[in-house]
Amino acid sequence: MKIQIGNNQKNFKLNKRRIRNTTKTMLQQLDCRDKEVSISFVDDQTIQRLNLHYLNKNKPTNVLSFSLQEGEFNNINPGILGDIVISVDTAQRDAAAGGLSVEQEIDFLIIHGLLHLLGYNHENTTKAETAKMQKKEKYLFGLLVYPEKTERHV
């Protein structure tokens, strides 16, 4: 399992060891021990540019996922799940609004991003698919030893 972490923001001091441990735990839980993922932490300005370029949405968002397991060339390197990009600025706001620490919010966004890389979806899909993703998020987030906080994301 290979986890690459890039910190391209200066607004919040990241604990890369914690992020690596969370990601490793989630990859194990998702039966992806042999997979590779990269996680980049950026500011709102950067994620807004990415959101506009790739999704035609001109606003910041909390997380973007770029799966290498989907599409025409998904079999080129099946060991690489893809890339997750997290806006720390948005994570800080969302954490404050939801009564979480920034670290807990980042953990949740890692889970959310990993599930997207594995094909889970909550946008432009059925209520059943959305509920399936939310149930999996709640379960995984609960494994991180703060189950009282899982209701915020359901």
N, C-alpha and C positions, 0 to 999 in steps of 0.2 A: 504494500500500500504506500503510495507516494502522495504527499500533501504539500503543495506549494502555497505559500502565503506571501502576498505582496501588500505592503502598507504604503499607499500613495496619498495619504492625507496627514494633516498635522494637528487636527483639532482634538484628538483623543488618543491617549497612550494605550496601545493594544497590548494584551498579554498573549503573545504568540504561542506560548506553551499551553495555555488554557484552550485557545482556539484549535490547536493541533490535537489536543486530547479530546475535545468535543467532537471534532470531525472524525477522528479515528474511531471513537465509540459509535458514532452514527453509521459510519461505513461498515463496521462489524455487524451492527444491528440490521442493516439493510442487505446483508450478505454480499458485500462489495469489498471484501478484504484485499482482493487482488487488483483493485481499481486505482486510478490516479485522478486527482482533482486539484484545481487551482482556485484559490480564493483571493480576490483583490479587494482591498478596502480603500474607498475613495471618498471624496467630498460630494456635496449636492451638485455642484457645477459639472463635475465630470460625469456623474451618473445621468444627469439631465441630457448631456450631449449624447451619451450612449443610448438612452431611451428614445431620443428623437431619431437618431440614425437607424436603429434597428427595429423600433416599434412604432415610429412616427408619433410619439407622444412627447410633447414639449414641456415636460415637468420632471422634477426629481421623483425618484421612487426609492423604496427601501432596498430592494434586491432585484438583480437581473441574473438569469441563468442562461448559459449557452451550451446546450447539450451536443456532445459529439456521438451520441447513441441514436440520433434521429436523422432522418433525411437520406438523400441519395448516397452519401459516402460514409454511412454509419459503420461500415465494416472495415474501414482502413486501419484503425487502431482501436479495437474493442476494449482495450485496457484503460483507455482514457474516458472518464465520464464527461468531463467538460470543465467549464469555468463558471464561477460564481462571483458576482461583483456586488459588494454591499456598500451603501452610503452610510458612513458613520454619522453624518449630520442628521439624516432622517432617522437612523436608529436611536440617536439620543432623544429626539423629539417623541418618537413612538414609545420609547421606554418610559419617559416622564408621563405621557398620557395614559399609559397602561399600568403604571405602578410597578414597573420592573426596573432592575438595574440595567445599565447599558450592556453589561456582559451577558445578562440573561437574554436581552433582546437580540444581541448578536448570535447567541446560541440558537435562538429560534430561527433567525434568518438563515443560518447555516443549514438547519434542518429543512426549512422551506426550499432553499435553493437546491439541496441534494435531491429532494423529492421531485422537483421539476426536472432535474437532470435524468431522473429515472422514469420520466414519462407521466408523473402525476400532474393533474391540471385542475385549476379552479376558475379559469377565465374562459368564456365562450364554450362552456360545456354543460353537461346536465347537472342537476342538483345532486344526483347520486354520486357523480364523479367528484364534485366539490366536497361532499360529505365524506367520501372515502379519503380524500387528501387531508381534510381537517382531522379526521379520526386518527390517521397515522401520525400527523404532527403532534396531536395531543399525547398520544402514547409515547412517542420518542422524547418529547419535551419532558414528560413525566419521569423518564428514566434519569434525568439529570438532577435529581434530588431536590426539586422544588415544585412538586405537583400542585401546590396551592395556587400557582401562577398560571396554570394551563388554561384556565377559563378565559383569560384575556384574548386568546387567539382562536377561539372557537366561534 
